[in-house]
Amino acid sequence: MRLILRNLGFYLLAFWASITLNFVLPRFMPGDPVSRMFAQAQGTMQPDQIAQLRKLFGLDDRPLWEQYVSYVKSVFTGDLGISITRFPTPVSDVIGSQIGWTLLLGGVALVIAAVLGNLLGIVAAWRRGGVLDSAFPPLLIFVGSFPYFWLAMGALYLFGVSLGWFPMRHAYDVGLTPGFNGEFLSNVATHLVLPALTIVLVSIGGWMLGMRNTMIATTAEDYITMAEAKGLSPSRIMFRYAARNALLPSVTNFGMALGFVIGGALLTEVVFAYPGIGYQLLMAVQGLDYPLMQGIFLTITAAVLLANFLVDLVYVRLDPRVRVR
């Protein structure tokens, strides 16, 4: 309990620091979003309307510390402000309407890459020197070393433009009514294949290589030799004894990757015009939408911190050695 409370204190401190940076950094960017709205309105806005908008968006002439206190209070009350680019929609509504697609894309790709990569790493390490151990790690690392946007655009051109096997943009066909029915779900799955596949291809090599190296070190332990001396089956030794202990580092990596799911698919969503948080973040930056940028950054940071804290809890359960620190 002492360890958990200490880690919780560290994460709360990190969350406060992220709130502070989230407030300060957008204000260092050049340009004024309210002035941009005034320019887009072509002079139809009155000076009192401009002043009200500056106050609404927290960009008035108050001292910076007063704006900061007001921002912190709003964050802890769940009020993330009003989006400028999608005025007058609240930021929380914008994020809420997009985050589900990001979680779907990133979650599916992460689970497939982690499960398949770890399984390949386990088998490759258990059968060292075989075809799987010799060919797959360098091949997958080679594929993962390509710039992601190049790989994504290549897949989009080959399977979308040339062959026409998969849709090229969005999360479902335009005009299709969302709902939990077979037609809509199959359409969403079809649109999900290309962006998820590119993420898996880029990341699966790291999962396989990490598990392989850990598994090799685990198979040299004395309890593996003891299990072999008892005459246990190779499959039981591989999964019940070796892989079970070698999975501990992968649990940490999975938790960290899970936290970055929300913001890690930025390039994917931009290339495939997928309607998620990453694509919305690009639109917010281009439109100088301070409240939306702050809301998305804060959501990503909170997700990363929460995922790491949950990993700490799981690790305390899986590995009793960390409790003695």
Salt bridges, closest charged atoms under 4 A:
ASP32 OD2 - ARG54 NH1 2.64
ASP60 OD2 - ARG62 NE 3.05
ASP133 OD1 - ARG212 NE 2.39
ASP173 OD1 - HIS191 NE2 3.17
ASP319 OD1 - ARG321 NE 2.85
